[in-house]
Amino acid sequence: MRKIVLVETKSTYIHVYSSVPIPRVGSVLLGTILRNLGYEVKVYIEELGDVDFRELLDADLVGISTLTSTAPRSYQLARVAREAGIPVVLGGTHPTFEPEECLNHADFLIRGEGEETLVELIHCIERKGDFSKIPGLSYWQDGKQVHNPSRPLKEDLDNYPIPDFTLVEGNLKHSIVSVVTGRGCPFDCTFCSVPAFNGKGYRGLSIDKVLKEIEFHMSRFNLSFLFFADDIFNYNKKRTKEILRGMIENKLTPKWGAQVRHEASRDPELLELMKKANCDRVFVGFESINPKTLELFHKKETVENIENAIKAFHGYGIKIHGMFVVGSDEDSVETIRETRRFVEKWDVDSIQFMILTPIPGSQDYLEFKTSGRKFLTSDWTLFDGHHVVHVPKGMTPYELQVETLKAMKDFYSLKAAFKRLVRGDFYEAGLRFTAHRLLKDWFKINDDYIKKLKEDLYNEVKQLAGPELAKKKGVIAIADIASGHTVKKALETFFQELDVTVINSIKGLEELISGSQGQLAQGKDKVVKAVYDYMESLKGKVDYVILPIVQDLEGYQFKLLTDIEEVSKAFKSTLTSLPHIIQVQIDTKSKSLQQTLTQIGLIFTDDLNKIRKACSKALTPA
């Protein structure tokens, strides 16, 4: 084997950070290892430049690193290479957690960290060896997929060479280089796949190796920015301080940034060292200002921690890139708006509002798969944190998408950019001007997706409201089928807030049905006739009958609800001139009622703000 081409594919869609790509280290490290073993290596990072297909088709082996959102692009490149008879190996997070799917697009697949597995695979191909002896490898044998046992994580990372970014074809934009000083994350945020991929234990390079790596990059590039790509740079504060002291003492102080947790802000000595070492900004996963969401995410932090961190970092002249995840089951539209106001109040320098995306390898993804929750799409390109791909409980997918983009658009508005310009912060002003332009482009590119989310919402409304939607007057009756239950009161409040007329004309529906003593089969005609008479009496007076189906009632009410559903189906299908029945599925132990009410509210008004306020009042305990 002579020549190996490694590709790190990029996302299909642009985003506000497309203009300042920070290269990942994985493919560069793999390329450096292979180069040192004597192979001719070409490394392409698509965020930095296009793949040269002449080089790709001249390779003896093509390796492609892929995330979930870049999987379709990776499959496309793999197909080109394989059709030319070139073997392809896929690696990265997505192949690790979706090996069966990914192997359908490749000859080999590396699960988990791939430095040792890739070298062993290449040697095995060259020597026609036994693939079954390579941990972490998946491959084809006799037309069947074979998945070898996983490879244990390597503890001594110093044995690997310094990743040589000069191997990357094309120019490093803005001369940004990444350094990974350690791997693994001991935390268990539910939306993240890092612990499942790199392990929950922390494995770090020696201080000396880190300093040599920084010096290596500074000798080869006129660095504009050095990014410490550890998931938590401040995990071991003592070690972090030693790295910073070494940078200061050895004059290895380019402008740099790192991903940190809020705890870094509690240590004045650490903050002082960061300032002296020329830290430009920290990338902090605050994730949410909703305490319930922080708890749901297992973040182990409070809103007060976030506020104190912002004050402390800014107090030392360190800028903050605040990272937030919106769309949890505890979030609402107001949560997104409050978060937007929060970052403005606390003068956060740059932000990313990522939409909660259950990606393979995360606890959220596992929970969605096991509980049968709905994904809106199977298109992996949309699993990029910028598109809604799931149905949240506290708002509709359309609202989540639009409100998140609106919050981003407001933050990166021209007005906000000019404010930074007036303050003399030219770099941040430039970032905001660029982000503003990219957001405009994003809206144009994704206009069809946003329209589809809206169409899907109104299609669900039409299913609830029936074929005569446009002719309805907006008068309803609510079936009282749960004596003493608070659901009916909540529904009455909701419709009153929407200025919908509610008449209390079928309080006796429960008595009618329960009069059958739960034996609908024996007296079905009688029950149907009684209910029909009731509905007939409402004809011309009421457009809709709201029928709550409460999922957590006990005893006879379960049977009662079943009977009502059977009765309603018996006459609703043939007597369409009667008031239309809307069955409201209610689980009082979850927040699913919010979305159901939103859909019903859209029957009577297109004003989502008014509907949200009505929901809030109806669902807020008195």
QUIUR-V925437 format. One record per backbone hydrogen bond with DSSP energy under -0.5 kcal/mol. CO is the residue of the C=O (numbers start at 0). NH is the residue of the N-H. If there is no record, write none. Layout:
BEGIN
co:nh
CO:NH
CO:NH
END
This chain:
BEGIN
co:nh
1:39
2:59
2:60
3:41
4:62
5:43
6:8
6:64
7:45
14:17
16:19
20:22
24:28
25:29
26:30
27:31
27:163
28:32
29:33
30:34
31:35
32:36
33:38
34:37
38:40
39:3
41:5
42:168
43:7
43:45
44:47
44:48
50:52
51:54
51:55
52:56
54:57
55:58
59:86
60:4
61:88
62:6
63:90
64:8
65:93
67:70
68:11
69:73
70:74
71:75
72:76
73:77
74:78
75:79
76:80
77:81
78:82
79:83
80:83
80:85
81:84
84:86
86:61
87:106
87:107
88:63
89:109
90:65
91:95
92:96
93:97
97:101
98:102
99:103
100:103
101:104
102:105
106:139
107:89
108:110
108:137
109:91
113:117
114:118
115:119
116:120
117:121
118:122
119:123
120:124
121:125
122:126
123:127
123:128
124:127
128:130
129:132
130:133
132:134
133:136
135:110
136:147
137:108
138:145
140:143
143:140
145:138
145:147
148:135
154:156
155:158
156:159
162:164
163:166
164:167
166:42
170:172
171:174
172:175
173:223
174:223
174:224
176:226
178:180
178:228
180:204
182:202
188:191
189:363
192:196
193:196
193:197
193:198
194:198
198:184
200:202
202:182
205:209
206:210
207:211
208:212
209:213
210:214
211:215
212:216
213:217
214:218
215:219
216:219
216:220
220:222
224:176
225:227
225:256
226:178
226:228
227:258
231:234
234:236
235:239
236:240
237:241
238:242
239:243
240:244
241:245
242:246
243:247
244:248
245:249
246:251
247:250
250:252
254:225
255:279
255:280
256:227
257:259
257:282
258:232
259:284
260:263
261:264
262:265
263:266
265:267
266:270
267:271
268:272
269:273
270:274
271:275
272:276
273:278
274:277
277:255
279:318
280:257
281:283
281:320
282:259
282:284
283:285
283:322
285:287
286:324
288:290
289:292
289:293
290:294
291:295
292:296
293:298
294:297
296:189
301:305
302:306
303:307
304:308
305:309
306:310
307:311
308:312
309:313
310:314
311:315
312:315
312:317
313:316
316:318
318:281
319:321
319:348
319:349
320:283
321:323
321:351
322:286
323:325
323:353
325:355
327:330
331:335
332:336
333:337
334:338
335:339
336:340
337:341
338:342
339:343
340:344
341:345
342:347
343:346
349:321
351:323
351:353
353:325
356:358
358:361
361:365
362:366
363:367
364:368
365:369
366:370
367:371
367:372
373:390
377:379
378:381
379:382
381:383
381:386
384:354
388:375
388:376
389:391
392:594
395:399
396:400
397:401
398:402
399:403
400:404
401:405
402:406
403:407
404:408
405:409
406:410
407:411
409:412
412:416
413:417
414:418
415:419
416:420
417:421
418:422
419:424
420:423
423:425
424:428
425:429
426:430
427:431
428:432
429:433
430:434
431:435
432:436
433:437
434:438
435:439
436:440
437:441
438:442
439:443
440:444
441:445
443:446
445:449
446:450
447:451
448:452
449:453
450:454
451:455
452:456
453:457
454:458
455:459
456:460
457:461
458:462
459:463
460:464
461:465
465:468
467:470
467:471
468:471
473:500
474:542
474:543
475:502
476:478
476:545
478:480
479:509
481:484
485:489
486:490
487:491
488:492
489:493
490:494
491:495
492:496
493:497
494:499
495:498
500:475
500:502
502:477
502:504
505:479
505:508
506:509
507:511
508:512
509:513
510:514
512:515
512:517
513:516
515:518
517:519
518:521
518:522
522:526
523:527
524:528
525:529
526:530
527:531
528:532
529:533
530:534
531:535
532:536
533:537
534:537
534:538
535:538
537:540
537:541
542:579
543:476
543:545
544:546
544:581
545:478
545:547
546:583
547:549
548:550
548:585
549:552
553:556
554:557
554:558
555:559
556:560
557:561
558:562
559:563
560:564
561:565
562:566
563:567
564:568
565:569
566:570
567:571
568:572
570:574
573:575
574:577
579:544
579:581
580:582
581:546
581:583
582:584
583:548
583:585
585:550
585:587
586:589
590:593
590:594
591:595
592:596
593:597
594:598
595:599
596:600
597:601
599:602
599:603
600:603
600:604
605:607
606:610
607:611
608:612
609:613
610:614
611:615
612:616
613:617
614:618
615:619
618:620
END
